[in-house]
């Protein structure tokens, strides 16, 4: 999709006060404003290995999504 069309869609949602969309956009802006620390490759490799050896310890996408919805109201 062209940038101008994306801007128009966002502008329309902002102007019409779509609260859900406004919260999502705000969460994205807040995330972008924060400096996100980068994990060293060694730590990522270690965590990946642990996940491969213990996949049952992870969470499903539905569990993750539910936590995010409760936390951010989106």
N, C-alpha and C positions, 0 to 999 in steps of 0.2 A: 504494500500500500504506500502511496506517495506521502511524503512528509506533510504536505499541505492538507491532505485529507485527514491524516491522523490529528493534526492540530485542530481542524474543524470539529472532529468528533469529540476531542477532549474539551474544547471550548463549549460545545453544545451541552455536554454533561455538567460542566461547571456552571453555566448560566441557568440551567434548569434545576440545579441543586440536587442532583442525584447523590444522596448521602453516601451510599455504598461506594460509588465510584470515587467520590471525593476522599473518603477514608483510604482507599487503595492508593490513589495518587499521592496523598499525604505520606503514607507509609513508605512509598518508593522514594519520595523526596528526602524524608528523614534518613532512610538507609543510605542514599547517595551522599548525604551531607556528612555522615560519619566516616571516619577513616577506618577501614576494615583491615585489621592486622592479617598478615599472610602467615600461614603455618609453614614451618620448614618442611621440605620434602621428606625428611626422615620421619617426622611425626605422621604425615599423611600416609606414608608407606606402612608404618607400624599399625595405624588404625585400619587401613585397608586389609592388612594381613589378619588382624583380629576379627574383622567382619567376615572374611572368608572362612575363618576357622569356627566362628560362632554366629552364623547368620540369624539364628533364632533370637538373639539379643536385640536385634534391630526393631524399628517400629514400621508399621505399614503407613502408606501414604494417607489413608483415612485417619489414622491416629495423629499424625503430624498435622494434617489439615484441621482437625478438630481443635487441637491445642492453639493453632494460629488464629482460628476463628474466635475462640474464647478470649484470647489475649488482645487481639486487634479489632474485634467486632466486625470482621468482614466475612 
